[in-house]
Amino acid sequence: MCVIPRIDMVNTGLNITRLRRANNLSVKEVQEVLGFNTPQALYKWERGLTLPTLDNLIILAELFNVSLVEILVITKDDG
């Protein structure tokens, strides 16, 4: 049986929140770095409703001084 990795959206969202706070950044500050007009996308990421695009993940990794793998929470399911 094949083990399929998947991104755990809820725990990835919690991880984004943790990393943002650990870097003493507000949602507004991250919003400005990403060039967003509103913070809604960030709130959706942090709640695990959606995931950042790859280009936004790269920006977050740079901003938080971590690798992409340290942002994403990967689980494995039997498939």
N, C-alpha and C positions, 0 to 999 in steps of 0.2 A: 504494500500500500504506500502511496506517495504522501509525503508530508508537505503541505502547502503553507508557505509563510504568508501572513497577512498583517496589515497595519491595524493595530488596536486604536481606533480613533479616539475613544474616551480617554484612555491612558496617555495617548500622545498629546491630547489637549491639556490634560493635567500636567504633563511634562513641560509643555510650552509655558504654562502659567508659572510653574516652579522655576524654570530657567529665567523667565522675565523678571520675576521677583528677586531671584538670587543675584541678578545683575542690576538691581535697584532701578528698573525701568518701569514707567507707567505705560498703560495701554496707549495713551496719547503719544508718548515718545516713540513707541514702536510704530504706531500709525504714521507718524511723520516721516520716519526713516523709510518706510515702505511706500510713501507717497499716496496713501489712501485719504480720501476726503472725509470718510466716516470710520468709526471703529468697529462696525458691524462684523466685518470679516474676521477680525481678531477675536471677537467674542464668540463667534461660531467655531473657530479653531479651538479656543480654550474650553468650550463646552463639549467638544468632540462631535459636533454636528457636521463639520466639513474639515478638509485638510488643506493646508497651504499648497499652492502650486510648487513645482520644483524650483523655479526661480526664486520664489519667496522663501522656500526652505533654505536655499543657499544664503540668502540675505540674513535670515534668522540665525543660521549657524555662525556666520561671521559676527553678527551683533552679539550673540551669546558666547562667542569664543569656544564653540564646540563643533564636533563633526555632525554630519547629517544623521548618522546612526545614533548619536546621543540624543537627538530630538525625537526620532521615531521610536515607538514601542512596537516591536514585532512579536507576534504570537504564531504558533504553528498548529494547523489543524490537519487531521487525517482527511485525505481527499480521494 
